Amino acid sequence: MIAGSLGAREIYAVDVHPDSVATAAAHYERIVGDRTDTVFRPLVSNLFEEFPDSARLDVITFNPPAVSARTSDDPTVVRNVCVGAEIVLRFFDQIVTRDLLAPEGEIHLIVSNTAELKRIVGHGIDAGFRPVVLHRQTWEGDNCQAYLFKLIRHDAA
Ligand SMILES: C[S@@+](CC[C@H](N)C(=O)[O-])C[C@H]1O[C@@H](n2cnc3c(N)ncnc32)[C@H](O)[C@@H]1O
């Protein structure tokens, strides 16, 4: 919805969960509506598996279920919250192997210290990205620290 409001040329709204994609599409329709200059592509996909080979992305955002502690055995909770670091490692790997990020493109990733932060960021660096912390969020009386990272290609300006 934000990308649409800002006039993006093409938007992929992706989740592995069909109802979540349908909900995002309904909100997009309600809030942004039909824009002649924007193609909106709701897509049910395990990470980037269903993306066309031609996709080249300027901005990739991800709020992953990266919490390391298995807080529940309910598959819905696991999918939303606590798949673990592996999903973010696969996310970086697929961006590289599919060459998905445009040369000056940006990844915006939210992860907190409830996840294996060093492992995740270290893997991103090894995969060829340079991280910058755009925002750090804390809450009084809580040890949780959430980080919004921007990652760009090492070779980007
Ligand atoms: C923390 S929630 C974020 C929800 C929403 N996108 C947001 O930012 O508020 C994590 C989302 O990741 C999705 N997800 C989990 N595994 C996935 C996968 N392999 N591929 C794509 N999406 C996945 C879940 O279905 C869930 O909607």
The ligand as an SDF file (V2000), in Angstrom:
LIG
                    3D

 27 29  0  0  0  0  0  0  0  0999 V2000
    5.8780  -11.5000   11.2310 C   0  0  0  0  0  0  0  0  0  0  0  0
    4.6410  -11.9010   10.0180 S   0  0  0  0  0  0  0  0  0  0  0  0
    4.6060  -10.4200    9.0530 C   0  0  0  0  0  0  0  0  0  0  0  0
    3.2530  -10.1770    8.4830 C   0  0  0  0  0  0  0  0  0  0  0  0
    3.1310   -8.9390    7.5960 C   0  0  0  0  0  0  0  0  0  0  0  0
    3.7970   -9.1550    6.3070 N   0  0  0  0  0  0  0  0  0  0  0  0
    3.6920   -7.7200    8.2840 C   0  0  0  0  0  0  0  0  0  0  0  0
    4.7800   -7.2680    7.9500 O   0  0  0  0  0  0  0  0  0  0  0  0
    3.0450   -7.2510    9.2060 O   0  0  0  0  0  0  0  0  0  0  0  0
    5.5300  -13.0550    9.0200 C   0  0  0  0  0  0  0  0  0  0  0  0
    4.8280  -13.4120    7.6980 C   0  0  0  0  0  0  0  0  0  0  0  0
    5.7320  -14.2520    6.9570 O   0  0  0  0  0  0  0  0  0  0  0  0
    4.9460  -15.1850    6.2280 C   0  0  0  0  0  0  0  0  0  0  0  0
    5.7880  -16.3180    5.8390 N   0  0  0  0  0  0  0  0  0  0  0  0
    6.2200  -17.3340    6.6120 C   0  0  0  0  0  0  0  0  0  0  0  0
    6.9610  -18.1840    5.9000 N   0  0  0  0  0  0  0  0  0  0  0  0
    7.0220  -17.6880    4.6340 C   0  0  0  0  0  0  0  0  0  0  0  0
    7.6490  -18.1320    3.4340 C   0  0  0  0  0  0  0  0  0  0  0  0
    8.3790  -19.2490    3.3970 N   0  0  0  0  0  0  0  0  0  0  0  0
    7.4740  -17.3930    2.3140 N   0  0  0  0  0  0  0  0  0  0  0  0
    6.7250  -16.2560    2.3410 C   0  0  0  0  0  0  0  0  0  0  0  0
    6.1130  -15.7890    3.4570 N   0  0  0  0  0  0  0  0  0  0  0  0
    6.2640  -16.4940    4.5900 C   0  0  0  0  0  0  0  0  0  0  0  0
    3.8380  -15.5420    7.2040 C   0  0  0  0  0  0  0  0  0  0  0  0
    2.7410  -16.1430    6.5530 O   0  0  0  0  0  0  0  0  0  0  0  0
    3.5260  -14.1870    7.8500 C   0  0  0  0  0  0  0  0  0  0  0  0
    2.4990  -13.5290    7.1540 O   0  0  0  0  0  0  0  0  0  0  0  0
  1  2  1  0
  2  3  1  0
  2 10  1  0
  3  4  1  0
  4  5  1  0
  5  6  1  0
  5  7  1  0
  7  8  2  0
  7  9  1  0
 10 11  1  0
 11 12  1  0
 11 26  1  0
 12 13  1  0
 13 14  1  0
 13 24  1  0
 14 15  1  0
 14 23  1  0
 15 16  2  0
 16 17  1  0
 17 18  1  0
 17 23  2  0
 18 19  1  0
 18 20  2  0
 20 21  1  0
 21 22  2  0
 22 23  1  0
 24 25  1  0
 24 26  1  0
 26 27  1  0
M  CHG  2   2   1   9  -1
M  END
$$$$
